[in-house]
């Protein structure tokens, strides 16, 4: 019986699990060059905000996500990129190229769009949400 336990322990001890390589990445706040959006939208419409800037210096960099919240009449947005730690990369610079965040369910009134930057200054702009026109 002791011999069987020793064989089992030896077999388990020398077993190496070979998991497939899982890509690892580091997330970071993007530095945005500019944004574009309509000056005015109608109540119930989407507000598309387009982002421009460099994500990273090579193909290891890519867009990750937008993180946003609405506090009163302020739309706060942070754009994130990610850098892969686990791959061979192309030499081509990566850009946002107008990647769009659609903001929904805004009430009427003037809103401030606030884009948090990796380095100051942050970007701020305004958009007006107008009510529906009365039927004639």
Secondary structure as GFF3:
##gff-version 3
##sequence-region A 1 136
A	DSSP	alpha_helix	2	13	.	.	.	ID=ss1
A	DSSP	beta_strand	25	29	.	.	.	ID=ss2
A	DSSP	beta_strand	34	36	.	.	.	ID=ss3
A	DSSP	beta_strand	40	42	.	.	.	ID=ss4
A	DSSP	beta_strand	47	52	.	.	.	ID=ss5
A	DSSP	beta_strand	54	56	.	.	.	ID=ss6
A	DSSP	beta_strand	61	71	.	.	.	ID=ss7
A	DSSP	beta_strand	74	84	.	.	.	ID=ss8
A	DSSP	beta_strand	94	95	.	.	.	ID=ss9
A	DSSP	beta_strand	99	103	.	.	.	ID=ss10
A	DSSP	beta_strand	109	116	.	.	.	ID=ss11
A	DSSP	beta_strand	123	130	.	.	.	ID=ss12
###
